[in-house]
Amino acid sequence: MIFSILEHILTHISFSVVSIVLTIYFLTLLVNLDEIIGFFDSSDKGIVITFFGITGLLFTRWIYSGHFPLSNLYESLIFLSWAFSIIHMVSYFNKKKNHLNAITAPSAIFIQGFATSGLLNNMPQSAILVPALQSQWLMMH
């Protein structure tokens, strides 16, 4: 019970932070905000917060289920969102301002938004691996 509440909180925190980061990145693409450096740096720090939130979510699911969380579509999409946040953080720690960040932040929010949307009602429950022909991956093909 405590794991599901913690998982729910971490999911919503990371999704909220990455949606704010996405708004900041779209504003920096549309309007030249180079004179407001703190505005751009806060979005990078938001992705770091999102990374730790998703890491906590995946770690919690790993402890709760007893296996690495890649057994269903929900867990795979959250893992992909986590990977996009790692790609984003690599450019953040290199201190290079490039436009790859404008791709990774929206990718993370759209993937995480689809994973946490109401379309996948029974997917967030952790389960053991199923045979390939009974997998929810067939829904994506």
Secondary structure, 3 states (H helix, E strand, C coil): CHHHHHHHHHHHHHHHHHHHHHHHHHHHHHCCCCCCHHHHHHHHHHHHHHHHHHHHHHHHHHHHHCCCCCCCHHHHHHHHHHHHHHHHHHHHHCCCCCCCHHHHHHHHHHHHHHHHCCCCCCCCCCCCCCCHHHCHHHHHC
